[in-house]
Amino acid sequence: MQNSTHRRQFSRLSIAAISATAGAALLASAIPANADTASPNPAGAAQAATVVETATGTADIAASTAAPGTPAKAITAVDSTALTITAPDKANGAVRAAADSGSSFGLTLPGDHDVQGVKAGAGTVVYPNAAAATDIAVQPTKDGGARTLVTLKGAKAPETHRFRLNLPQGADIVEDGQGGFEITREDSEGVHLPVATIEAPWAKDANGELVPTSYKLDGNDIVQTVETNDKTAFPVVADPKFTWGIVTGTVYFKKSETKTIANNGALVAMGTWALPPGLNAYVTAHAAAITKVAMRAKANKRCLKIKIAGGVFIPGDYSGGYCK
């Protein structure tokens, strides 16, 4: 589709499955450096890794390499695209992910202390006691991503963790309507392409019980909150997932386009736009459903989007970013 009035999001290279133990989250793109004199003892690092790996499993952890005193790197390939994940050697540094196309993304870890990363367990890099009663960990994954985990070890651990996003130039963040976010960037033809997605987080305690957790967007920061109480069994592990690249697609409409569809019906309003063949067929068959969602989005001052995943088209609404 070439029409600049119609914004299409293509899928994304999975680059960071991000896991947070306690309330953290997001991009992790590689593993931090190996232990040094400032690192915690091996037994403490092993215990921290065990807690994380019990919650996440180890089957999808990717191998990483690192020279002594340097950040660790994991290189994987997704859809013929090479992805390099690099983690900082300390808990308050930035994790970075880069595709061979030159696009990149960064996420600053929420460590309060200058803790060195230690590789332990099946390949998890841990930053023990990176904040009060809190460990941070990073796991690169075989699908071209990584999990960043924050572990709340007791009731004195903070329930909120802030991750600063280092977005590509011209990128926007939009809500996905399911508790997560999508990061898009407009190309030279005016088409909004996905850069990354941040899935809605989950958290569970030491007994495997789910713990309420959610994200809030504050500027370019993602703040994750985990709601513990006197019945929560610590440690608590939260596991948000971050993906980078091309996996699924979403067509985004701005407010004026959403209003046109709501007022005139999808079949009429979208018939003049240069839509992909599959979407054209979908609009014809499901015009009423699309119109209904557009009307709801208009009433709530939001915008229409149509997600394309595995041949299935799902209309929804979103706010922020391109919804102007």
Buried (B, 14 or more C-beta within 10 A) or exposed (E): BEBEBBBBBBBBBBBBBBBBBBBBBBBBBBBBBBBEEEBBEEEBBBBBBBBBBBBBEBEBBBEBEBEEEEBBBBBBEBEEBBBBBBBBBBBBBBBBBBBEEEBBBBBBBBBBBEBBBBBBBBBBBBBBBBBEBBBBBBBBBBBBBBBBBBBBBEEEBBBEBBBBBBBBEEBBBBBBBEBBBBBBBBEEEEBBBBBBBBBBBBBBBBEEEEBEBBBEBEEEEBBBBBEBEEEBEBBBBBBBBBBBBBBBBBBBBBBEBBBBBBEBBBBEBBBEBEBBEEBBEBBEEBBEBBBBBBBBBBEEEBBBBBBBEEEEBBBBBBBBBBBE
